[in-house]
Amino acid sequence: MMQSDATRAAFTLSLIHQRRDDRRITAIAVLKQGQRVFLGLDNGVIEEHRCLQSSTAGALPAAVAATAGGMRVLRLLAEKKVFSKQAIANMVLAEPAARLICMSAQGQVAFVSLETFAVVPLPAARGAEAIAVQHSQQLPVLAAVAVKAGKGRSKVLLFNMLPGTNTTGSHQPAVLIGQVSVPESVIGIAWAGSSVFLAVPGGYKAVTRQQSTAAPQTAVAATGQYQLTCIADHLASIQPMVSSVPGSGLGLMLWEENMVLVTDAAGAAVCEPLQLSMTPLALAAAGLFVVALCDDGVHVFDRTNSREVQHIDYSHDDAYVRLTQRLPAAGDAGGSCICLATSSQVLRLEPIAIEQQVRELLKRKQFDQALDLIHNTQQAAQASDLGDATAIAADAADAAGGRAQWHHIALAQAGLLLLLECEFERGLQLLQDLPPFVWQPCQLFSMFPDIMAGWLPRVPVRSYWGLHGQQLPPLAELVIDTLELRAATATTPRQQRWRQGQQSKLQLQQEHEQSVTYITASKQQMANYNSTASSPDSRQQQHGKSSSSRGSATSFRALPSSYDADPSVVEALVQQGKTAVAAYLSAVRVQPSMSMLDGIDTLLLSLLCDVGDAAAVELLVEGPNAAAAAAAAATLRAAGRWHALALLLMNNRQPQRALDTWKSLAAGELVESASTTGTVAEAKGDAAAVAVAAAAAAMAAGPHRVSTQVLLSGGG
């Protein structure tokens, strides 16, 4: 069972419409990223509204607009009588065909042109029980209508929506292409990819198109043959509810009173169930998120991991909603927003930009959630870009022009913050996967100022989101700061759990206060819109109350003024950091477009010496490298890596100095530092034998000749 992890803000909820008459809202549809909202009323009228920023809504008084700030409001553009004395029970949009399909409470269906508002009834769909439109950004667009076919039986009609504004004469807005008999009545209907999911008493069924081997010119291939399959028939204890995830081919099914499944087009679950505290009134989706609208508010789930990421307190306080256990809700085809409606209000759920969500998670050091969100969003974007030549070309142009996308910045910031937490390997792995125009390994030089002082003035400074400061601190300082923070915030496991719980409660309290304040302000805005401008005094009181609430929040004890770290712990973490950075530099130094390769190799050599990896030192100095010769030689001398120094001298075309070094090593004048790896270690510590063999091999391979007897006599 997935646990609630509702500790971040993924959506904002705001009131955008308050009715000023006694007509009740019974249906809602959303178009063009929520810029246009259609409301169905209980008297058979539909209204078209434009959603505007309150500051641009010309009808608002100046004082009200100033109070509302960046909030949105609906402004009526047009209205049309669709059904006579019949409430509009449902509405769905077929945007590519420029149609709005309306269903009345008595089962009539009519098509409304979005361009002319002309209304055309659909006689074939009399006795309709439910309607749905396939999610599509282009033609053809298919619609499904479930109609009564007798006592307790239904029939699903499938239509191809036709575009155009001509709705007179013999021109029909849709063509029937298939139908399927259903032995039960249909409670709800939704498209999931090419399948039509049906909510029926006791469970769910799916209408799918049969595979036909007939030639495309035949009537079977032209109209299609559809079949009915059973997904579940054992759910008699619940009122089935079905919905869909726009643009993904996924469906949503209420499986138990407090459990929702995300399914593929065949009805198979694609992730763990979404766990609720109560039966939802409606299900909707936007992007990676599934939204369950309940009596206790709005529950937001990340469908990639089935975790609840946000709970927005909201009480609809609507007797009709309580009576019908139904809350009209709709999202736009692109998942940009979700609108929900009570009898007299319309509220807008708008996703917070993923970039902002990631940033807030990183601020709170919730790295797992942040990285999951980054990767899942990127995978979804890549999947949507498949076959989209424009999107692919744009990504290629960004890469060619060295322009970082937001997820690059986010990953770089995450990697740097992980380094500050002493999670060296994890942070460096994130940085290793970044393109060079986003991150350069030389940006690590600030962690080793004693070694890299000559290179630091030339290191590029990239702040990203600025959460790590301007640059990384020296490694030892970084480690001590981390240990100090850990000591101040996690003294015992019990206290640590208590602190984490208090922090979560504080965060939820702050988000709740912000949500309540936002909705209250929205309601106040609507009241002012309907009457007079708001009072400046009341706004000041509200602001003062909010400030007071923040000031009384739970506080944690400050860091100790002095902290005596255990030297052995500090040294262990410093060595761990050096080992991780050395491994990282070894992996990236061979990649193209590396800046300051001489500094990288110089630092790498120093780190390898510090961690005692003689084999890696020898491999580096013996092969192609750009290390600064003088600095590299000084590092090897200080570390007692005399055999590696001789190899470096040979590689730098200084054979006589190399032979002199080997001679001194063979004679015992120089002592090789101990190591568990490297040539001397493989010779069981016999540095003299290694020196003689290396010198002999060097003389045999090169033009210079030095008497082997000299070396042997020196070693004897």
TIZA-301443 format. One line per 4 residues: number of its first residue (from 1); their letters; for each residue x, y, z of C-alpha. Coordinates in Angstrom, 2 decimals, always signed. Layout:
! TIZA-301443
NUM> a> X,Y,Z  ...
END
This chain:
! TIZA-301443
1> mmqs> +0.00,+0.00,+0.00  +1.47,+3.33,-1.06  +1.76,+5.89,+1.72  +0.74,+9.50,+1.46
5> datr> +3.66,+11.79,+0.74  +1.67,+15.00,+0.46  +4.48,+17.42,+1.20  +4.71,+19.54,-1.91
9> aaft> +2.57,+21.88,-3.95  +1.72,+20.60,-7.42  -1.46,+22.64,-8.06  -3.05,+25.89,-7.01
13> lsli> -6.79,+26.09,-6.43  -8.61,+29.36,-7.01  -12.18,+30.53,-7.32  -12.76,+32.02,-10.77
17> hqrr> -16.55,+32.37,-10.96  -19.43,+33.02,-8.57  -22.93,+33.05,-10.04  -25.12,+36.07,-9.42
21> ddrr> -28.41,+34.41,-10.36  -30.36,+31.35,-9.22  -29.41,+29.19,-12.23  -27.49,+26.11,-11.22
25> itai> -24.31,+24.91,-12.94  -24.71,+21.27,-13.97  -21.85,+20.67,-16.43  -18.50,+22.15,-17.45
29> avlk> -16.04,+21.91,-20.36  -12.62,+23.52,-20.82  -10.90,+24.60,-24.03  -7.49,+26.00,-25.04
33> qgqr> -5.53,+25.65,-21.81  -8.46,+26.92,-19.82  -8.73,+30.18,-21.72  -12.34,+29.34,-22.63
37> vflg> -14.76,+27.68,-20.23  -18.24,+26.42,-21.13  -20.87,+26.09,-18.42  -24.02,+24.00,-18.75
41> ldng> -26.98,+25.18,-16.69  -30.10,+23.58,-15.26  -32.35,+25.47,-17.71  -30.73,+23.97,-20.83
45> viee> -28.50,+26.97,-21.58  -24.78,+26.85,-22.22  -22.55,+29.82,-21.48  -19.19,+30.56,-23.04
49> hrcl> -16.76,+32.39,-20.78  -13.26,+33.68,-21.28  -10.84,+33.17,-18.41  -8.89,+36.37,-17.83
53> qsst> -6.33,+37.65,-15.39  -8.25,+39.78,-12.97  -6.08,+42.79,-13.78  -7.21,+42.60,-17.42
57> agal> -10.88,+41.97,-16.71  -12.21,+45.37,-17.65  -15.46,+44.96,-15.74  -13.66,+44.72,-12.39
61> paav> -13.44,+47.87,-10.32  -9.88,+49.13,-9.96  -9.78,+48.45,-6.21  -10.98,+44.88,-6.71
65> aata> -8.49,+44.23,-9.50  -5.68,+45.53,-7.33  -6.74,+43.26,-4.47  -7.07,+40.20,-6.70
69> ggmr> -3.54,+40.49,-8.02  -2.78,+37.67,-10.44  -6.03,+35.76,-9.89  -8.27,+34.75,-12.74
73> vlrl> -11.95,+35.43,-13.35  -14.50,+34.35,-15.94  -16.17,+36.88,-18.21  -19.27,+35.91,-20.17
77> laek> -18.90,+36.01,-23.95  -22.07,+34.31,-25.23  -24.90,+32.01,-24.25  -27.14,+29.63,-26.17
81> kvfs> -30.33,+27.71,-25.44  -29.64,+24.09,-26.34  -32.46,+22.15,-24.66  -35.91,+23.38,-23.72
85> kqai> -36.64,+22.99,-20.02  -33.99,+20.28,-19.64  -30.85,+20.60,-17.61  -27.56,+19.97,-19.34
89> anmv> -26.22,+16.81,-17.71  -22.84,+16.62,-19.45  -20.68,+18.36,-22.05  -17.56,+17.20,-23.91
93> laep> -15.38,+19.04,-26.40  -14.15,+17.83,-29.79  -11.66,+20.61,-30.40  -10.27,+19.52,-33.83
97> aarl> -13.82,+19.35,-35.16  -14.81,+22.62,-33.44  -17.79,+20.94,-31.75  -19.25,+20.88,-28.27
101> icms> -21.41,+17.82,-27.55  -24.17,+18.39,-25.00  -26.36,+15.80,-23.31  -29.55,+16.70,-21.47
105> aqgq> -30.85,+15.13,-18.28  -33.60,+13.47,-20.37  -31.11,+11.85,-22.74  -31.10,+14.20,-25.73
109> vafv> -27.81,+14.90,-27.52  -26.96,+18.00,-29.53  -23.86,+19.27,-31.30  -22.91,+22.93,-30.88
113> slet> -20.54,+24.66,-33.28  -17.76,+26.44,-31.43  -17.52,+28.97,-34.25  -21.18,+29.94,-34.80
117> favv> -22.90,+28.48,-31.71  -25.34,+26.75,-34.08  -27.11,+23.77,-32.51  -27.81,+20.50,-34.34
121> plpa> -29.61,+17.63,-32.55  -28.45,+14.03,-32.96  -31.65,+12.00,-33.29  -29.78,+8.68,-33.39
125> arga> -28.65,+9.24,-29.81  -32.03,+9.64,-28.12  -32.10,+8.14,-24.64  -28.42,+8.92,-24.07
129> eaia> -26.92,+7.89,-20.75  -23.32,+9.02,-21.16  -21.05,+10.70,-23.73  -17.29,+10.90,-24.29
133> vqhs> -14.86,+12.12,-26.96  -11.55,+10.53,-27.88  -8.55,+12.66,-26.93  -7.06,+13.85,-30.18
137> qqlp> -5.31,+16.97,-31.43  -6.21,+16.32,-35.04  -8.88,+14.72,-37.19  -10.49,+12.22,-37.16
141> vlaa> -12.11,+12.64,-33.76  -14.34,+9.85,-32.49  -17.23,+10.23,-30.07  -18.97,+7.52,-28.05
145> vavk> -22.57,+7.80,-26.88  -24.23,+5.23,-24.62  -28.02,+5.08,-25.16  -30.78,+3.06,-23.56
149> agkg> -31.79,-0.04,-25.50  -34.50,-1.43,-23.25  -34.96,-2.21,-19.58  -31.51,-2.50,-18.01
153> rskv> -29.79,-2.67,-21.41  -27.76,-0.18,-23.41  -26.10,+0.37,-26.74  -22.84,+2.22,-27.41
157> llfn> -22.83,+4.26,-30.63  -19.51,+5.35,-32.14  -19.40,+8.46,-34.33  -16.79,+10.11,-36.52
161> mlpg> -17.00,+13.84,-35.85  -17.09,+15.97,-38.99  -15.59,+19.48,-39.03  -17.19,+22.54,-40.55
165> tntt> -19.65,+25.25,-39.69  -22.42,+24.12,-42.07  -24.97,+22.44,-39.82  -28.07,+22.93,-41.97
169> gshq> -29.90,+20.74,-44.44  -28.53,+17.25,-44.95  -25.12,+18.04,-43.51  -24.70,+16.12,-40.27
173> pavl> -21.99,+16.85,-37.69  -21.16,+13.17,-37.19  -21.30,+9.83,-39.01  -22.14,+6.57,-37.25
177> igqv> -19.26,+4.12,-37.74  -20.11,+1.34,-35.29  -22.26,+0.17,-32.42  -22.11,-2.43,-29.67
181> svpe> -24.89,-3.82,-27.48  -24.34,-3.80,-23.72  -26.44,-6.05,-21.46  -26.38,-3.47,-18.63
185> svig> -27.14,+0.20,-18.30  -24.11,+2.48,-18.70  -23.26,+4.73,-15.74  -20.17,+6.40,-17.18
189> iawa> -17.99,+6.35,-20.27  -14.43,+7.42,-21.12  -11.86,+6.94,-23.90  -8.49,+5.36,-23.14
193> gssv> -6.43,+5.30,-26.30  -8.49,+3.43,-28.89  -10.70,+1.75,-26.26  -13.94,+2.98,-24.76
197> flav> -14.29,+2.16,-21.06  -17.79,+1.68,-19.71  -18.79,+1.92,-16.06  -21.69,-0.48,-15.57
201> pggy> -23.42,-1.78,-12.42  -20.99,-4.15,-10.75  -17.88,-3.31,-12.75  -16.34,-2.19,-16.02
205> kavt> -16.38,-3.19,-19.68  -14.44,-2.06,-22.73  -15.44,-1.49,-26.34  -12.57,-2.21,-28.71
209> rqqs> -12.26,-2.45,-32.45  -11.85,-5.93,-33.89  -8.85,-6.59,-36.07  -10.08,-7.17,-39.63
213> taap> -8.18,-8.80,-42.45  -10.57,-7.39,-45.02  -9.27,-5.03,-47.67  -9.41,-1.34,-46.72
217> qtav> -11.97,-0.71,-49.46  -14.59,-3.02,-47.93  -17.46,-1.83,-45.80  -16.12,-3.73,-42.78
221> aatg> -12.84,-1.85,-42.86  -14.53,+1.48,-43.53  -17.06,+1.36,-40.69  -15.28,-1.02,-38.35
225> qyql> -16.52,-3.90,-36.26  -16.44,-3.44,-32.49  -16.55,-5.92,-29.66  -17.40,-5.79,-25.97
229> tcia> -15.05,-7.27,-23.37  -15.43,-7.52,-19.61  -12.78,-5.95,-17.40  -14.41,-6.57,-14.01
233> dhla> -17.84,-7.72,-12.85  -17.30,-8.23,-9.11  -17.54,-4.64,-7.88  -21.13,-4.61,-6.67
237> siqp> -20.21,-2.75,-3.48  -19.29,+0.49,-5.25  -20.75,+2.92,-7.75  -18.30,+2.53,-10.67
241> mvss> -16.58,+5.69,-11.89  -14.45,+5.98,-14.99  -12.30,+8.75,-16.45  -9.19,+9.13,-18.60
245> vpgs> -5.74,+10.73,-18.71  -5.54,+13.13,-21.70  -2.79,+12.45,-24.19  -1.54,+9.24,-22.59
249> glgl> -4.00,+6.53,-23.65  -4.61,+5.69,-19.97  -7.84,+5.28,-18.07  -8.93,+5.82,-14.47
253> mlwe> -11.24,+3.41,-12.64  -12.64,+3.50,-9.14  -11.89,-0.04,-7.97  -12.91,+0.17,-4.35
257> enmv> -14.49,+2.90,-2.27  -11.05,+4.37,-1.59  -8.92,+2.93,-4.40  -8.36,+4.15,-7.96
261> lvtd> -6.56,+2.23,-10.71  -4.60,+3.80,-13.55  -4.95,+1.41,-16.49  -3.85,+0.95,-20.06
265> aaga> -6.24,+0.67,-23.00  -6.85,-3.00,-22.16  -7.91,-2.21,-18.61  -4.72,-3.55,-16.97
269> avce> -3.22,-1.53,-14.12  +0.02,+0.26,-15.05  +1.04,+1.27,-11.52  +0.16,+0.61,-7.92
273> plql> -3.36,+1.69,-6.88  -4.00,+5.24,-5.73  -5.19,+5.12,-2.12  -7.84,+7.60,-0.97
277> smtp> -9.40,+8.30,+2.41  -12.93,+8.35,+0.98  -14.91,+7.78,-2.21  -14.19,+10.52,-4.77
281> lala> -16.85,+12.73,-6.30  -14.90,+13.01,-9.57  -11.61,+11.92,-11.15  -9.48,+14.01,-13.48
285> aagl> -5.90,+14.18,-14.73  -3.36,+16.74,-15.90  +0.11,+15.81,-17.09  +1.74,+13.37,-14.68
289> fvva> -0.88,+13.95,-12.02  -4.21,+12.33,-11.19  -6.66,+14.44,-9.20  -9.35,+12.97,-6.98
293> lcdd> -12.04,+15.45,-5.92  -13.52,+14.42,-2.58  -15.74,+15.85,+0.14  -12.64,+16.69,+2.19
297> gvhv> -10.83,+18.49,-0.62  -8.56,+17.83,-3.56  -6.09,+14.92,-3.53  -3.24,+15.05,-6.06
301> fdrt> -1.32,+11.88,-7.00  +1.83,+11.40,-9.03  +0.79,+8.58,-11.35  +4.40,+7.55,-12.00
305> nsre> +4.82,+6.30,-8.43  +1.21,+6.31,-7.10  +2.10,+8.66,-4.25  -0.16,+11.41,-3.01
309> vqhi> +1.89,+14.58,-3.32  -0.63,+17.21,-2.28  -3.89,+17.63,-0.40  -5.78,+20.90,-0.79
313> dysh> -8.44,+21.49,+1.83  -11.68,+22.57,+0.19  -15.29,+22.19,+1.28  -17.77,+22.49,-1.59
317> dday> -20.68,+23.13,+0.82  -23.17,+22.26,-1.91  -26.37,+20.40,-1.07  -26.87,+19.25,-4.66
321> vrlt> -23.36,+17.76,-4.80  -23.98,+15.96,-1.51  -27.26,+14.63,-2.82  -25.98,+13.38,-6.19
325> qrlp> -22.43,+12.53,-5.05  -21.30,+14.08,-8.33  -19.05,+17.08,-8.89  -18.75,+18.31,-12.49
329> aagd> -15.08,+18.56,-13.48  -13.20,+18.82,-16.77  -9.68,+19.43,-17.99  -8.35,+20.71,-21.27
333> aggs> -6.92,+18.28,-23.82  -3.34,+19.31,-23.08  -3.54,+18.84,-19.33  -2.92,+22.53,-18.63
337> cicl> -5.68,+22.93,-16.06  -8.73,+21.34,-14.47  -11.94,+23.19,-13.67  -14.54,+21.98,-11.20
341> atss> -18.00,+23.34,-10.61  -20.49,+23.37,-7.79  -24.01,+24.66,-8.30  -22.89,+28.28,-8.05
345> qvlr> -19.09,+28.35,-8.25  -16.29,+27.46,-10.66  -12.83,+26.73,-9.35  -9.64,+26.30,-11.32
349> lepi> -6.92,+23.78,-10.50  -3.76,+24.90,-12.23  -0.54,+22.87,-12.21  +2.47,+24.61,-10.75
353> aieq> +5.33,+24.56,-13.24  +7.35,+21.36,-12.89  +10.50,+23.47,-12.71  +9.15,+25.31,-9.68
357> qvre> +8.07,+22.06,-8.03  +11.54,+20.58,-8.48  +13.15,+23.70,-7.11  +11.03,+23.60,-3.97
361> llkr> +11.80,+19.90,-3.45  +15.52,+20.57,-3.76  +15.26,+23.41,-1.26  +13.79,+20.93,+1.22
365> kqfd> +16.45,+18.34,+0.32  +13.84,+15.89,-0.93  +16.22,+14.62,-3.56  +14.48,+11.35,-4.40
369> qald> +11.20,+13.10,-5.17  +12.93,+15.84,-7.12  +14.95,+13.45,-9.27  +11.93,+11.22,-9.92
373> lihn> +9.97,+14.27,-11.03  +12.79,+15.44,-13.32  +13.30,+12.05,-14.96  +9.59,+11.26,-15.32
377> tqqa> +8.89,+14.65,-16.86  +11.81,+14.26,-19.27  +10.69,+10.77,-20.30  +7.16,+12.02,-20.89
381> aqas> +8.51,+14.90,-22.99  +10.69,+12.56,-25.04  +7.75,+10.23,-25.61  +5.56,+13.09,-26.78
385> dlgd> +8.35,+14.34,-29.08  +8.57,+11.03,-30.93  +7.57,+11.71,-34.50  +7.35,+15.45,-33.83
389> atai> +9.94,+16.84,-36.22  +9.55,+20.37,-34.87  +10.21,+19.35,-31.28  +13.16,+17.17,-32.25
393> aada> +14.65,+19.99,-34.32  +14.19,+22.44,-31.44  +16.01,+20.11,-29.02  +18.84,+19.65,-31.51
397> adaa> +19.11,+23.40,-32.00  +19.32,+23.94,-28.23  +22.13,+21.40,-27.95  +24.00,+22.82,-30.94
401> ggra> +23.69,+26.34,-29.62  +24.74,+25.39,-26.09  +21.38,+26.36,-24.60  +20.56,+24.45,-21.43
405> qwhh> +17.03,+23.17,-20.91  +15.43,+23.45,-17.50  +16.00,+19.80,-16.59  +19.73,+20.24,-17.24
409> iala> +19.80,+23.12,-14.77  +17.77,+21.09,-12.27  +20.08,+18.06,-12.48  +23.17,+20.25,-12.10
413> qagl> +21.64,+21.91,-9.06  +20.67,+18.56,-7.58  +24.16,+17.19,-8.12  +25.78,+20.17,-6.38
417> llll> +23.38,+19.97,-3.44  +24.11,+16.26,-3.06  +27.81,+17.09,-2.90  +27.05,+19.52,-0.09
421> ecef> +25.33,+16.63,+1.71  +28.50,+14.51,+1.29  +26.64,+12.17,-1.08  +29.61,+12.38,-3.39
425> ergl> +29.09,+9.43,-5.73  +25.42,+10.18,-6.29  +25.99,+13.86,-6.93  +28.91,+13.29,-9.29
429> qllq> +26.95,+10.73,-11.28  +24.30,+13.36,-11.98  +26.97,+15.84,-13.05  +28.70,+13.25,-15.24
433> dlpp> +25.57,+12.80,-17.35  +25.25,+16.51,-18.15  +26.40,+18.05,-21.45  +29.54,+20.21,-21.30
437> fvwq> +27.68,+23.45,-22.03  +25.80,+22.93,-18.76  +28.54,+21.62,-16.48  +32.32,+21.46,-16.63
441> pcql> +34.42,+19.28,-14.28  +36.69,+22.27,-13.61  +33.84,+23.69,-11.51  +34.98,+21.27,-8.81
445> fsmf> +38.31,+23.06,-8.48  +36.99,+25.28,-5.68  +36.82,+22.19,-3.46  +40.62,+21.96,-3.62
449> pdim> +41.89,+25.57,-3.48  +45.38,+24.64,-2.22  +46.00,+22.52,-5.30  +44.09,+24.51,-7.89
453> agwl> +44.89,+28.09,-6.88  +46.46,+28.81,-10.27  +43.35,+27.69,-12.16  +40.57,+29.09,-9.95
457> prvp> +40.48,+32.59,-11.52  +39.64,+31.02,-14.89  +36.93,+28.65,-13.66  +33.46,+29.58,-15.04
461> vrsy> +30.95,+30.56,-12.38  +27.49,+29.12,-12.99  +24.93,+29.73,-10.29  +22.10,+27.59,-11.78
465> wglh> +19.29,+28.20,-9.25  +21.74,+29.51,-6.67  +20.77,+26.95,-4.02  +24.40,+25.93,-3.44
469> gqql> +25.87,+29.41,-3.35  +28.22,+30.78,-5.97  +30.68,+27.89,-5.81  +31.44,+24.78,-3.78
473> ppla> +33.40,+25.31,-0.54  +36.71,+23.53,+0.17  +36.19,+19.83,+0.77  +37.24,+19.77,+4.43
477> elvi> +35.00,+22.79,+5.19  +32.14,+21.13,+3.33  +32.48,+17.96,+5.39  +32.65,+19.78,+8.74
481> dtle> +29.59,+21.89,+7.86  +27.64,+18.76,+6.95  +28.61,+16.98,+10.16  +27.69,+20.07,+12.17
485> lraa> +24.26,+20.24,+10.56  +23.68,+16.53,+11.11  +24.64,+16.86,+14.77  +22.22,+19.74,+15.21
489> tatt> +19.24,+18.11,+13.49  +19.51,+14.39,+14.23  +20.66,+13.52,+17.74  +18.75,+10.25,+18.13
493> prqq> +16.54,+8.24,+15.77  +13.49,+9.13,+17.86  +14.28,+12.84,+17.84  +15.06,+12.67,+14.14
497> rwrq> +11.65,+11.14,+13.40  +10.01,+13.77,+15.61  +11.81,+16.60,+13.80  +10.87,+15.20,+10.40
501> gqqs> +7.25,+14.94,+11.53  +7.29,+18.51,+12.84  +8.82,+19.78,+9.61  +6.18,+17.98,+7.54
505> klql> +3.40,+19.34,+9.76  +4.84,+22.83,+9.48  +5.04,+22.57,+5.70  +1.49,+21.25,+5.43
509> qqeh> +0.26,+23.96,+7.80  +1.89,+26.66,+5.69  +0.49,+25.23,+2.44  -2.95,+24.92,+4.05
513> eqsv> -2.82,+28.54,+5.20  -1.73,+29.65,+1.74  -4.53,+27.63,+0.10  -7.18,+28.91,+2.51
517> tyit> -5.93,+32.47,+2.12  -5.93,+32.12,-1.66  -9.47,+30.71,-1.86  -10.72,+33.19,+0.74
521> askq> -9.22,+36.00,-1.29  -10.84,+34.59,-4.41  -14.23,+34.48,-2.70  -13.70,+38.01,-1.42
525> qman> -12.80,+39.08,-4.93  -16.04,+37.60,-6.29  -18.07,+39.23,-3.54  -16.47,+42.55,-4.33
529> ynst> -17.11,+41.99,-8.01  -20.80,+41.48,-7.26  -21.10,+44.41,-4.87  -18.50,+47.03,-4.04
533> assp> -14.73,+47.32,-3.88  -13.05,+45.61,-0.94  -12.04,+47.49,+2.19  -8.33,+48.34,+2.55
537> dsrq> -8.65,+47.81,+6.31  -9.86,+44.23,+5.88  -6.98,+43.47,+3.54  -4.51,+44.81,+6.09
541> qqhg> -6.11,+42.68,+8.82  -5.89,+39.58,+6.63  -2.24,+40.27,+5.82  -1.48,+40.79,+9.50
545> ksss> -3.13,+37.51,+10.39  -1.13,+35.63,+7.79  +2.10,+37.21,+9.01  +1.24,+36.34,+12.60
549> srgs> +0.60,+32.72,+11.64  +4.00,+32.47,+9.98  +5.67,+34.09,+12.98  +4.16,+31.55,+15.39
553> atsf> +5.34,+28.54,+13.40  +7.33,+25.85,+15.17  +11.01,+26.69,+15.31  +13.95,+24.36,+15.78
557> ralp> +17.03,+25.00,+17.86  +19.80,+26.84,+16.12  +23.10,+25.26,+15.21  +25.61,+25.17,+18.05
561> ssyd> +28.00,+28.09,+18.08  +30.96,+25.73,+18.12  +31.23,+22.18,+16.92  +34.12,+19.81,+17.56
565> adps> +34.03,+17.22,+14.84  +35.66,+13.84,+15.35  +38.87,+14.09,+13.28  +38.63,+10.46,+12.22
569> vvea> +35.10,+10.97,+10.90  +36.13,+14.13,+9.06  +39.15,+12.42,+7.54  +37.07,+9.42,+6.45
573> lvqq> +34.55,+11.65,+4.66  +37.29,+13.75,+3.09  +38.94,+10.61,+1.75  +35.58,+9.39,+0.51
577> gkta> +35.09,+12.67,-1.30  +38.56,+12.58,-2.84  +38.05,+8.99,-4.00  +34.71,+9.85,-5.61
581> vaay> +36.06,+12.97,-7.34  +39.11,+11.04,-8.60  +36.88,+8.33,-10.08  +34.68,+10.99,-11.67
585> lsav> +37.61,+12.88,-13.21  +39.10,+9.63,-14.52  +35.83,+8.92,-16.33  +35.22,+12.39,-17.82
589> rvqp> +38.76,+13.49,-18.74  +38.61,+11.59,-22.03  +35.35,+13.22,-23.11  +35.43,+15.98,-25.73
593> smsm> +34.84,+19.66,-24.97  +36.51,+19.53,-21.56  +37.74,+22.91,-20.33  +41.05,+23.20,-18.47
597> ldgi> +42.15,+19.64,-19.11  +45.59,+20.51,-17.69  +43.95,+21.45,-14.40  +41.75,+18.35,-14.44
601> dtll> +44.72,+16.01,-14.90  +46.79,+17.89,-12.32  +44.00,+17.62,-9.75  +43.34,+14.00,-10.65
605> lsll> +46.98,+13.08,-10.09  +47.01,+14.80,-6.71  +43.81,+13.07,-5.59  +45.05,+9.65,-6.70
609> cdvg> +48.20,+10.19,-4.68  +46.19,+11.28,-1.65  +43.98,+8.17,-1.71  +46.99,+5.90,-2.32
613> daaa> +45.94,+4.40,-5.64  +49.40,+3.79,-7.09  +48.10,+1.75,-10.02  +45.84,+4.58,-11.18
617> vell> +48.68,+7.07,-10.72  +50.98,+5.00,-12.92  +48.27,+4.54,-15.54  +47.71,+8.30,-15.70
621> vegp> +51.34,+9.42,-15.93  +52.32,+6.69,-18.36  +49.60,+7.51,-20.86  +48.51,+10.71,-22.60
625> naaa> +47.87,+13.41,-20.02  +47.82,+17.19,-19.80  +48.96,+17.59,-16.18  +51.21,+20.57,-15.51
629> aaaa> +54.71,+19.03,-15.52  +56.18,+20.92,-12.59  +53.10,+20.51,-10.39  +52.77,+16.83,-11.28
633> aatl> +56.42,+16.12,-10.47  +56.14,+17.95,-7.15  +53.01,+15.97,-6.27  +54.69,+12.63,-7.01
637> raag> +57.78,+13.57,-5.00  +55.69,+14.63,-2.02  +53.70,+11.39,-2.20  +56.80,+9.20,-2.53
641> rwha> +55.67,+7.81,-5.90  +59.16,+7.60,-7.37  +58.42,+4.89,-9.90  +55.46,+6.94,-11.19
645> lall> +57.71,+10.03,-11.31  +60.15,+8.19,-13.53  +57.31,+7.09,-15.78  +56.12,+10.71,-15.99
649> lmnn> +59.61,+11.89,-16.91  +59.89,+9.25,-19.62  +56.46,+10.27,-20.94  +57.60,+13.91,-20.97
653> rqpq> +60.68,+12.96,-23.00  +63.17,+13.37,-20.15  +64.72,+9.87,-20.23  +67.96,+10.78,-18.47
657> rald> +66.12,+12.20,-15.46  +63.85,+9.17,-15.46  +66.81,+6.79,-15.46  +68.44,+8.76,-12.68
661> twks> +65.26,+8.42,-10.61  +65.14,+4.67,-11.17  +68.82,+4.45,-10.32  +68.27,+6.21,-7.01
665> laag> +65.26,+4.00,-6.30  +67.26,+0.86,-7.08  +70.13,+2.06,-4.88  +67.79,+2.67,-1.95
669> elve> +68.38,+6.40,-1.98  +64.67,+6.90,-2.60  +61.96,+4.98,-0.76  +58.69,+4.15,-2.52
673> sast> +55.57,+4.79,-0.43  +53.56,+1.73,+0.47  +50.46,+0.89,-1.52  +48.16,-2.04,-2.10
677> tgtv> +48.09,-1.43,-5.85  +50.65,-0.62,-8.51  +53.77,-2.21,-9.91  +55.74,-2.16,-6.65
681> aeak> +52.85,-3.76,-4.79  +52.65,-6.49,-7.44  +56.41,-7.07,-6.91  +55.69,-7.61,-3.19
685> gdaa> +57.28,-4.28,-2.30  +60.61,-4.84,-4.12  +60.99,-1.31,-5.49  +64.61,-1.94,-6.51
689> avav> +63.64,-4.83,-8.79  +60.86,-2.73,-10.32  +63.28,+0.14,-10.94  +65.87,-2.12,-12.61
693> aaaa> +63.27,-3.78,-14.82  +61.66,-0.48,-15.79  +64.97,+1.14,-16.60  +66.08,-1.81,-18.68
697> aama> +62.81,-1.76,-20.61  +63.12,+1.97,-21.15  +66.68,+1.68,-22.46  +65.76,-1.16,-24.75
701> agph> +62.87,+0.82,-26.20  +64.61,+4.17,-26.57  +67.67,+5.61,-28.28  +69.49,+6.35,-25.01
705> rvst> +71.78,+3.74,-23.55  +72.92,+3.54,-19.95  +74.93,+0.68,-18.54  +72.75,-1.79,-16.74
709> qvll> +75.75,-2.67,-14.58  +75.63,+0.82,-13.13  +72.09,+0.27,-11.95  +72.83,-3.23,-10.73
713> sggg> +75.88,-2.15,-8.78  +73.92,+0.70,-7.29  +71.17,-1.66,-6.28  +73.55,-4.20,-4.81
END
